[in-house]
Amino acid sequence: MERFDHRKATVKIQLKDSEGNVLKNRVIKADQKTHKFLFGCGAFDVSGVVMPDDFSFPGADPEVMKKIKESSKVRMEKFKKLFNYGTIPFYWGGYERKEGEPNEKMSLASAKWLVDNGIKVKGHPLCWHTACADWLMNYSNSEILDKQLKRIHREVSVFKGLIDMWDVINEVVIMPVFDKYDNAITRICNEYGRFKLVKEVFEAAKSENPSATLLINDFNTSQSYEILVEGLLEMGVPITAIGIQSHQHQGYWGVEKIHTVLERFSHFGLPIHFTENTLISGELMPPDIEDLNDFKVDSWPSTPEGLERQANEISEMYTELFAHPLVEAITTWDLTDGKWLGAPSGVLTVDGQEKPAYDALMKLIHKDWETHEEFTADENGIVTITGFKGKYEISSEGKTAKVDLEQNCDEVVNIIL
């Protein structure tokens, strides 16, 4: 068995013309148009594309706003060429700066733009102690929990059909002991316990969208996270995928750690999503920094050596993850450099130019792992097509048809050309 055979599907089709005649010995071209696997990226730039032309911040220069919109369009066009999956922000503190006034309109427009462009969307996150709404601190713990659950019901309900995948809760391992600053979610996590809180938020999300993909997500890939997930599943918490953050600002994990992490979480049998992957194309963050947020620099440029290193590491990591049968999604966290923590962790430069890492992913996703082949029908017009899972266009003599290779199919599918 080849390393990526599990990423492929086989379907038998019978070719006929519009009058039902079998097309014997016909040569067809099968071109893969979409991937079933989710190759993703943080899609934060989409907000610049969908913002109204008259949108502005207090004191902002209209010409600056125009340039933001134009550059966002350029970046998102490059996003579309490479990725089929995007994460958009729902950090409560930014999404609902004033209680009762969520930024629903802009987020709906962002999600719709992505879906209309063939990109699956994930919302991130519904519950997190960081970037939380400050106004929650005015309430008692029981009221905070109530508002948190109502927030989840609202968002999952409003965005159903556009967003059917959510990071339901983020970084639970550290949540009850987080002491950088006081916040409402750490308060309720301390009072009610991690297990009760996680159970409540997942059940709220599940009740609004029973078929949604609901993730727990964490940067802590140790046994502590494994034990947490095990306990939650034993309680019946409806986790449908395990999210793994992999921010590698202090150096690449390497194949050995990748396999260790995969082994640690594979025994649950749930899909694994690498939700936030960063690899650096400049000098690495010093190893003594415990919290990545504590590293402050005026500038963090790429280096020639770093650009090559990032491309090589991203190629190796994606290959190892794509080879694992439980991994269903990988998200490169930053589209462009200079975003989170100012790091050179994007696949595009600050001015939107494609980096070697972008080219490396383009080669893997749209060349090495994408099927574009010719096949020949037999005397009965039967063609057996095997290719990477996704949706295909079949063409012959100027006529086209569509066929789905997202899973193996034992029955012969009739195709009219």
N, C-alpha and C positions, 0 to 999 in steps of 0.2 A: 504494500500500500504506500502510495506517495504521500508526502507530508501534508499536502493540502487537499487530498481527496474528499475529506469531509466538508470542504467548502464548495464542492461541486454537486450538481444534480444532473440526472439523465432523464430525457423525455423522448418518447417515440411519436413522430407526427406522420400523418399521411397527407400527401399533397394532392389537391384536386383543383380543377378550374371552376369557374362560376357555374358551369353546366353539370358539375359532378363527375367529370371525367378524371380518372387517375393520371397524374403527371409522372410518367415512367422516366427513370434515369435522369431526372432533373437535377441540375446543380444549383444549390442555394447558398446564400451567404447568411450566416447567423451573427448578428452584431449585438453584443450586450449593451443595453442602454442604462441600466441601473444595477446597483449592488444590493443584495439583501443585507450583507454586513454593514454596520454603521461606522463609517469613517467620518468622524466629527471634528468640530472646532468650536471654540467660544464665538458666538455670533453677535457679540455686543455691538459691532459696527452697523448692524441693520437698522438701529434706531436713527442713525444719521441719514439713511436712505429714505425712511418713511416719514421723517419729521416734515411738517408743513413748511412751505416756502416762506411763510411769514413768521415761523417759530423763532424765538430769540430768548436769550437770557437777559436779565436786567443789566444794562450797560454794555451789552455785546455789540460789536461792530457787525453790521449786516453783511459786509463783504467777507468777514471771517466765517460767519454762519454759512454763507454760500459755498465757501471753500470746503468747510466741514462736510457739507452735503455731497459735493462733487467727489471729494476724496473717499468718502464712505462708499459711494457707488462703485468707484474703481476697485476698492478692496473687496467688496462683496461680489463683484463679477469674478474676481480671482478665487474667492471662496467657492462659488458655484462650480467652477471648473474642476476643483479638487475634491470637495467634500459633499456628502449627501445628508448631513446630520448637523444640527446646530443647537447650542445651549444659549438660552436668553435669561437675563437676570430678573429675579423676583425678590431681591434682598428687601426685607420689610421696611427698613429705615429709609430706603430710597424710593420704594414703590408706593409707600403711603406715608409721606412726610407729615401730613396732617391727618389726624384720625377721620375716617369716613370719606377721604378723598384719594382713592388709589389711582395710580397712573395707568388705568385700564385701557384707555383709548390708544395710547402709544404702543403698549405691549400687544394689544390685539392686532394693530397694524403690522408690527414686527413679525408676529407669528404667522399672520396671513401672507406676508411677502415671502417668507421662507417656504411655507407650504405650497404656495402658487409656483414657486421655483423648484419644486420637487425635493425639498429638504425637510426631513423629519425634525421635529422640534422637541426639546426637553426644557422644562422650567426648573430653575435652580435658585434657591431652595425654598421650601414652604416653611420650614422651621429651623432656626439657627440662632445661636447666642450672639454671634458677631453680626454687625450691620443690622442690628435690631432697631425697631421703632422706639425712640426715646420716650414718646408719650405713654407707652405701656407702664412706665415706672410710676405713674400716678395711681395705679390700681393695686388692689390686693392680689395675692397669688391665685386665688380661686377665680377672680375676674380676668387675670392675665391668661390663665389656661382656657377659659371660656372664649376670650377674644382670639386666641391662637387657633382654636378649633373652628370658630366661625370664619376666620380668615381662610383656612384651608378649604372649607366648604364653598366659600365664595369663589376663590381662584379656580379650583378644579372644576366647578360647575360652569363658570363663565367661559373657560377656555377649552372645554370638552369638544373634541372633534378637530381642534387646531393643535392643542397640546394634550397628548395622551401618554406622556411620560414625564415623571417628576422625581427630582431629588426631594423626597418627603422630609427628611431630617438630616442635618449635616453635622458631622464631627461630634457624635454623641459620647465617644470615649472620654474626651476631655471636658465635655459640657458641664458636669456638676462641680468640677474643681477649677474651672476657668476663673482666674483672679486678676486679669489685666485691668478690668474695670467692672463695676456692678452693671448687671443687665437683667432684664425681665425673664429671659428664658433660662438662664442659669438659676435664677431664684426658684422657678417652678420645677426645674429638674432636681434641685436639692430637696424641695419639699415633698414632691410626689415620687421621686426616684426615676432613674433612666427607663426602666422597663415599663412602668405605667405611662410615662410621657410618650415613649415611642409607640406603644400599643394604641394610645388615644389618637395620635396624629395619623398613623397609618389607617386606622379604622375610619377616620373622618374622610380621608382621601378616597379610600376604597368605596365608601358608601355613595360618593358622588360620581365615580367613574369605575365601575367594577372591572372593566377590561383594561384599565390603564396599567402601564408598567411603572411600578412603584419601587424606588431605590432607597436604601440606606447608604450613606456615603461618608467616607472617612479617610483622613491622611494617615491615621495610625493603622499600620498593617501588621501589628504584632498579635500575639496570642490574646491580648485583651479584647481586641475587636472580634476575633474568632469566637471567644467565649460569649461576648455580648450577642452576636448573631445567633449562636446556638441556643442561648436562653430565650431569645425573642421568638425563634421559630418553634421552640417547644411550647411557648405560650399561644401559638397560633397567630402571631402577628403576620399580616399578609404581605411580606416582603417578596417581591417578584424578581429582583436582581440585586446583586451586591456591588456597590460602587467602591472603587479603589482610586484614591488620589495618588499621583506620582510626580510631585514637584521636586525636580532633581537639580535645584540650584547649587547644591554643594557637590555635585558629581553624579554621573550616570550610575544607575543601580547595577547594571551588568546582568548577564544571562543567569548567573547563579541565584541572585536575589529575585529576579523575575520568576524563576521556577519555584523558589521557596514560597513566595507569596501566592502563586497560582496553586501550589499544592496545599497550602494552608486553608484556602477558601473553596477548593474544588469539591471536598467531600460532602458539602451541602447539596450538591447537584443543581444549584441555581445558576442562571446566567451571570457572568461576571462582566462588568463594564469598567474600563479604565477611563474614569470620568474627567480627570484634570491632569494632563500630562505636559510637563515642561522640561525641556532640555536647553541648555544655555550655549550660545554661540560666542561668548566672551569669557573673561576671567571668571572662575568659579567663586561662589560665596565662601568665605572662610568656614572651616569645619567646626569651629567653636561656637558658632551662632546656633542657639537652641530653637528660637522662634524666628522663622524666616522674615517675619514682619519687622524684626528689630534691626535688620540690615538696611542702613540708609546711605545712599551715595548720590552725589550730584549728577553723575553720568555713568552709564554702564554700557560702553560700546562693544560691538562685535570685534573679533580679531580674525585675521586670515586663518589661523590655526583653529580658532573656535568655530568658524563657519563650517570648516571641513569636518571637525569633530561632531558637531551637532547633526550634520547630514548622515554621517556614518552611524551614530548612535540611534537616531530615529529610525533608520532603516533596519537595524538589528532588532530594536525593541518591537517595532511593528511586526516584523517577521515572526518573532517568538510568540507574540500574542495572537496573531492570525492563525498560527499553527495549533493553538490550543482549542479544543472543541467547545469549551464552555464560554470562551470570550466572545461576546456578541457586539461589542462597541469599543472604540478607542476615540477619545477626544483630546486633540491638541488644544491646550487651554488658551493660548494667545495666538491670534491671527497675525498681529503685528508686534514688533519689538516695542519695548518701553511701556507696556501696559502694567500688569501686576508687578509691583515693587520696582518698576523701571527696568526690569530685566530684559536682556536681548534673547527672549525665549520664543519669539514669533517665527512663522515661516515666511513672513514678509518684513522688509525693513520699515523703519519709521515712515519713510516716504512711499511705501507701498510696492517696492521692488521685490521680485521673487528671489529668495535666498536658496542656497544649495539644498537646504532641508525641504523646501517646497518642491524642487525638482526631483529629489529623492522619493518623496511621497507620490508625486505624479507618476513616476516610473513604476512603483510598486502597485498602486491602486488601479491605474488606467492602462498599464501595459502588461506587467507580469501577472496580475491577478484579474485580468479582464479578458473575456473570450471574444475573438473576432475570427471566425473560421469558415471555410467552405465545406459543405457536406453534399454527398450525392445520393439521391433516392434510388431504391432498387426497382425491380420490375413491377412491384405493387405500389410504387410511389411512397414507400416507407423510408423514413430517415430517422436514425437515432442520433440525437444531439446530446453531447455531454459538455458542460461548461460551468464556469463559476456561477454561483447562485445569484439570480437576479431576473430582470425582465429583458426580453430580447425582441429585436426586429428581424424577421425573416424576409429576405428579398431574392427575387429571381426575375430576370427579363423585364425589369421595370415595374414589377408589382411587389407589394409588401404586405406583411401580416405580422401580428404580434403573438408571442408565445411566452409563457411563464416557466422559468426554470428555478423557482424558489424552493422546490422540493422534488424528490424523485416521484415520477408518475408511471404507474404500471399500465395504465390504459393508453391506447393510441388516440392522439388528439388530431382531429381533422383540421387542416389548414387550407383555406381557399386562396389561391394565387391567380 
